[in-house]
Amino acid sequence: MTHQLTNYLTIDVEDYFQVAAFEDIITPDSWASMECRVERNTAVILGILGKYKVRATFFVVGWIAERYPALVQEISRQGHEIGCHSYLHRKIYDMTPEEFREDTRRAKNILEDITGRSVLGYRAPSYSITRKSLWALDILEELGFHYDSSIFPIYHDNYGIPDAPRFEYKLPNHAMMEYPISTTLFMGRKIPVAGGGYFRLFPYWFTKLALKKINTDERKPFVFYLHPWEIDPDQPRFNHAGKLSKFRHYNNLHKTCGRFMKLLSDFDFSPICPK
């Protein structure tokens, strides 16, 4: 089905053991000992995107890029945009400005060295540009980014700026654009419907209806996101994690692949910043 509006498809390339849901039980110094599944899972996503002739923006964690440079090269070779998703996948508001600057510079340099292209877009781990970390935008601009896609205009225990604009906008007092994660309006409230855990939580018919409403009623493109680990129901399990963390991470992993293919046939997509 072809729609007039082209939406933004984004893939956050991190492995299952790097997610915020498990950060209290797994530290970065233990990552190297874990079974890495990001190459395989990202290859599956690339295959699906190739089948549907869709290009996306891949926000890649620097730690992953450093270990799997061929993966980053392959993503770029297939015509997708490479964006930066930090080096160590730490929430920004848990870092000092100096730590954030160094983490981001390191990741950006690694990605640019691998691809030979400028990395223009940034997405914070766990959408952690909030009111208490707006200082990060100054640093992103200083480091040469042209846009950010980290601000989620909702209430959430880990992230969100509830009254931020819902659609792309120029950041006040910055030269950068912001591409917020998409929400739909339901009885006057903003409901997150554009990817990740929400894509796995809601039935597909509801997601499709909500996204279509953004395109047709509001005449706006939406920003959709997905992680490679979300199509991998066979990933190793952290059974000693908290109940909420396990629910957020493991809910409906077996349904993601099928839903993702439906999404690609129901909507038109492009990267945020096409080559």
C-alpha positions as CSV (number, residue, x, y, z in Angstrom):
1,M,0.0,0.0,0.0
2,T,1.5,3.4,-1.0
3,H,0.8,6.5,1.1
4,Q,1.7,10.0,0.0
5,L,3.7,10.6,3.2
6,T,7.1,9.1,3.7
7,N,7.9,8.3,7.3
8,Y,11.2,7.9,9.1
9,L,12.4,4.4,9.9
10,T,15.2,4.1,12.6
11,I,17.0,1.1,13.9
12,D,18.9,1.4,17.2
13,V,21.8,-1.0,16.9
14,E,22.7,-2.4,20.3
15,D,22.9,-5.9,21.7
16,Y,20.4,-7.5,24.2
17,F,22.8,-7.1,27.1
18,Q,23.4,-3.4,26.7
19,V,19.8,-2.2,27.3
20,A,18.9,0.1,30.2
21,A,16.4,-2.5,31.5
22,F,19.4,-4.7,32.6
23,E,22.0,-2.0,33.5
24,D,21.6,-2.7,37.2
25,I,22.7,-6.4,36.7
26,I,25.1,-6.1,33.7
27,T,28.0,-3.6,33.6
28,P,29.9,-2.6,30.4
29,D,33.1,-4.4,31.7
30,S,31.2,-7.7,31.4
31,W,29.9,-7.1,27.9
32,A,32.9,-8.7,26.2
33,S,32.2,-12.0,28.0
34,M,28.6,-12.1,26.7
35,E,27.3,-14.0,23.6
36,C,27.0,-11.3,20.9
37,R,23.9,-11.7,18.7
38,V,23.9,-8.2,17.1
39,E,25.5,-9.3,13.8
40,R,23.0,-12.0,13.1
41,N,20.0,-10.0,14.2
42,T,21.0,-6.9,12.2
43,A,21.6,-9.1,9.2
44,V,18.0,-10.4,9.5
45,I,16.7,-6.8,9.6
46,L,18.9,-5.8,6.6
47,G,17.5,-8.8,4.7
48,I,13.9,-7.7,5.5
49,L,14.6,-4.1,4.5
50,G,16.2,-5.3,1.2
51,K,13.1,-7.4,0.5
52,Y,10.8,-4.4,0.9
53,K,13.2,-2.0,-0.7
54,V,13.3,0.2,2.3
55,R,16.2,2.3,3.6
56,A,16.5,3.4,7.2
57,T,18.7,5.3,9.7
58,F,20.7,3.0,11.8
59,F,21.8,4.6,15.1
60,V,24.8,2.4,16.1
61,V,26.4,2.0,19.5
62,G,30.2,2.8,19.2
63,W,31.1,-0.2,21.3
64,I,29.4,-2.4,18.7
65,A,30.9,-0.6,15.8
66,E,34.4,-0.9,17.2
67,R,34.1,-4.7,17.4
68,Y,32.1,-5.3,14.2
69,P,33.2,-2.7,11.7
70,A,32.2,-4.9,8.8
71,L,28.6,-4.8,10.1
72,V,28.6,-1.0,10.0
73,Q,30.2,-1.0,6.5
74,E,27.5,-3.4,5.3
75,I,24.7,-1.2,6.6
76,S,26.2,1.8,4.9
77,R,26.9,-0.2,1.7
78,Q,23.2,-1.1,1.4
79,G,22.3,2.5,1.3
80,H,21.2,3.1,4.9
81,E,22.2,6.2,7.0
82,I,24.5,5.7,9.9
83,G,23.7,7.7,13.1
84,C,25.4,7.7,16.5
85,H,23.8,6.0,19.5
86,S,26.6,6.8,22.0
87,Y,29.7,4.6,22.8
88,L,28.7,2.8,26.0
89,H,24.9,3.2,25.9
90,R,24.7,5.1,29.2
91,K,21.8,7.4,29.9
92,I,23.0,11.1,29.5
93,Y,21.6,12.3,32.8
94,D,23.8,9.8,34.6
95,M,26.9,11.4,33.1
96,T,28.7,14.7,33.5
97,P,28.9,17.0,30.5
98,E,32.6,16.1,30.1
99,E,31.8,12.3,30.2
100,F,29.0,12.8,27.7
101,R,31.3,14.8,25.3
102,E,34.0,12.2,25.4
103,D,31.6,9.2,25.0
104,T,29.9,10.9,22.0
105,R,33.1,12.1,20.3
106,R,34.6,8.6,20.6
107,A,31.5,6.9,19.1
108,K,31.2,9.5,16.3
109,N,34.9,9.2,15.3
110,I,34.7,5.4,15.2
111,L,31.6,5.5,12.9
112,E,33.1,8.1,10.6
113,D,36.4,6.2,10.4
114,I,34.5,3.0,9.4
115,T,32.2,4.6,6.8
116,G,34.3,7.5,5.5
117,R,31.2,9.6,5.9
118,S,30.1,12.4,8.3
119,V,27.7,11.2,11.0
120,L,25.0,13.8,11.2
121,G,22.4,12.3,13.5
122,Y,22.4,11.4,17.2
123,R,20.0,9.4,19.4
124,A,20.5,9.1,23.1
125,P,20.3,5.8,24.9
126,S,16.9,5.4,26.5
127,Y,15.8,8.8,25.0
128,S,17.7,10.4,27.9
129,I,17.7,14.0,26.7
130,T,15.2,15.2,29.3
131,R,14.8,18.6,31.1
132,K,17.8,17.7,33.3
133,S,20.1,16.9,30.4
134,L,19.2,19.6,27.8
135,W,22.8,20.7,28.1
136,A,23.6,17.7,25.9
137,L,22.2,19.6,22.9
138,D,25.0,22.2,23.1
139,I,27.6,19.5,23.1
140,L,26.0,17.7,20.1
141,E,26.0,20.9,18.1
142,E,29.6,21.5,19.1
143,L,30.6,18.0,17.9
144,G,29.0,18.7,14.5
145,F,25.7,16.9,14.6
146,H,22.9,18.3,12.4
147,Y,20.0,16.7,14.1
148,D,18.9,14.8,17.2
149,S,16.2,12.1,17.7
150,S,16.1,11.7,21.4
151,I,13.2,13.7,22.8
152,F,10.1,11.6,23.6
153,P,7.2,14.0,24.3
154,I,5.6,11.8,26.9
155,Y,5.6,11.0,30.7
156,H,7.7,8.0,31.5
157,D,9.7,6.8,34.5
158,N,13.0,6.9,32.6
159,Y,12.6,9.6,29.9
160,G,10.4,12.2,28.3
161,I,9.7,15.9,28.0
162,P,5.9,15.8,28.0
163,D,5.2,19.2,26.6
164,A,7.8,19.0,23.8
165,P,6.5,19.3,20.2
166,R,5.3,16.0,18.7
167,F,6.7,16.5,15.2
168,E,10.0,17.5,13.7
169,Y,11.2,21.0,14.7
170,K,14.2,23.3,14.9
171,L,15.6,23.2,18.4
172,P,15.4,26.6,20.0
173,N,18.7,28.4,20.1
174,H,20.4,25.7,18.0
175,A,21.1,25.1,14.4
176,M,20.0,21.4,14.8
177,M,16.7,19.8,14.0
178,E,14.8,17.5,16.4
179,Y,13.0,14.4,15.2
180,P,11.0,13.3,18.3
181,I,9.7,9.8,18.7
182,S,6.1,9.7,17.5
183,T,3.0,9.7,19.6
184,T,-0.7,9.7,18.7
185,L,-3.4,11.7,20.4
186,F,-6.1,9.6,22.2
187,M,-8.7,11.5,24.2
188,G,-6.3,14.4,24.5
189,R,-3.4,12.3,25.8
190,K,-0.2,11.5,23.9
191,I,0.2,7.7,23.5
192,P,3.5,6.3,22.3
193,V,2.9,4.1,19.3
194,A,6.0,4.2,17.1
195,G,8.2,1.3,18.0
196,G,10.2,-0.7,20.5
197,G,8.3,-2.0,23.5
198,Y,5.1,-0.3,22.4
199,F,5.2,-2.1,19.1
200,R,5.4,-5.3,21.0
201,L,2.8,-4.4,23.6
202,F,0.0,-3.1,21.4
203,P,-1.7,-5.4,18.9
204,Y,-0.7,-4.6,15.3
205,W,-4.1,-3.4,14.3
206,F,-3.9,-0.7,16.9
207,T,-0.4,0.4,15.9
208,K,-1.4,0.6,12.3
209,L,-4.6,2.6,13.1
210,A,-2.6,5.1,15.3
211,L,0.2,5.6,12.8
212,K,-2.3,6.0,9.9
213,K,-4.1,8.6,12.0
214,I,-0.8,10.6,12.2
215,N,-0.3,10.4,8.4
216,T,-3.9,11.0,7.3
217,D,-5.5,13.2,10.0
218,E,-2.5,15.2,11.0
219,R,-0.7,15.0,7.6
220,K,2.6,14.4,9.4
221,P,5.3,11.7,9.0
222,F,6.0,9.6,12.1
223,V,9.4,8.4,13.4
224,F,9.5,4.6,14.0
225,Y,12.2,2.7,15.9
226,L,13.2,-0.9,16.4
227,H,16.2,-2.8,18.0
228,P,17.8,-5.8,16.4
229,W,17.4,-7.8,19.6
230,E,13.6,-7.3,19.4
231,I,13.4,-9.9,16.5
232,D,15.3,-12.5,18.5
233,P,13.1,-14.6,20.9
234,D,15.9,-17.1,21.4
235,Q,18.3,-14.6,23.0
236,P,19.8,-15.6,26.4
237,R,17.5,-14.7,29.3
238,F,18.3,-12.7,32.4
239,N,15.9,-14.5,34.8
240,H,17.3,-12.6,37.8
241,A,16.2,-9.2,36.5
242,G,13.3,-7.4,37.9
243,K,9.7,-8.2,36.8
244,L,9.1,-4.9,35.0
245,S,12.5,-5.0,33.3
246,K,11.8,-8.5,32.0
247,F,8.3,-7.6,30.8
248,R,9.6,-4.6,28.9
249,H,12.4,-6.5,27.3
250,Y,10.9,-10.0,26.6
251,N,7.2,-9.2,25.9
252,N,6.1,-10.5,22.5
253,L,9.6,-10.9,21.0
254,H,8.3,-13.7,18.9
255,K,5.7,-11.4,17.2
256,T,8.1,-8.6,16.2
257,C,9.4,-9.9,12.9
258,G,5.9,-10.6,11.5
259,R,4.6,-7.2,12.6
260,F,7.7,-5.4,11.2
261,M,7.1,-6.9,7.8
262,K,3.4,-5.8,7.9
263,L,4.5,-2.3,8.8
264,L,6.9,-2.1,5.8
265,S,4.1,-3.2,3.5
266,D,1.5,-0.8,5.0
267,F,3.6,2.4,5.1
268,D,6.3,4.2,3.2
269,F,9.7,4.9,4.8
270,S,13.1,6.6,4.4
271,P,16.1,7.4,6.5
272,I,15.9,10.7,8.5
273,C,18.7,12.1,6.4
274,P,18.9,10.2,3.0
275,K,22.3,10.0,1.3
